[in-house]
Amino acid sequence: MSGEKRFRSSMFGYKKQDVYEFIEKLAKDLEEQIKIKDDELVALRNQNQDLKKQVEELTNKLTAIESGRTYIADAIIKAEEQAKKIIDDAVREAGLRRQELQLKINEEQNKLEMVKKELRELRLEAIDRIKRYELQLVELVEEEEIDATAETEQEAAVTQEEEVEQIDG
C-alpha cells in the first residue's frame, strides 16, 4: 500500500469505481501478503519439523553415548576392581610362597648343619681310629721287634749250643 489514497468525489460521496478498485487492490495485496506469510509459515513448519527430527536424533545419540559412557565407566570400575583383586591375590600368594620358601631354606640349612656336624664327627672318629691303628701298629712293630730279637737270641743260643756241642763232641 503506497501511502494514502484519495478518492475522487461524485455525487453522494466518493466515486464508487475508485473505491471498488481500491478495495480490490487491497484484497490482492492482502492475498499476496497472506500467501507470502502462508509460504513462510509452511517453510517454518517444515524447518521446525526438521529441527525436531534433528533434536530427536541428537537426543537418541546422546542417550546412546551416555549409555555407552555408563557401560564404559562400569567396565573400567570392574576392571580396576579385578586388577586390584588380582594384585592383592598375587601379593598374598607371593607372601605365602615366600614363607614356604623361607621354611624350606630353614629346613635345608638345618640339614646342612646336621650334615656338617656328622662330617665333623666322622672326621674326629676317623682321626681317632687312625690314631688307634697307629698305636696298634706301633705295638705290633714293637712285638715283632721283640719277637725278632727273641728269635735272633734264640737262634744265637741254638747256634752257640750247636757250636758248644760241636766243640764237645
Disulfide bonds with the S-S distance in Angstrom:
none
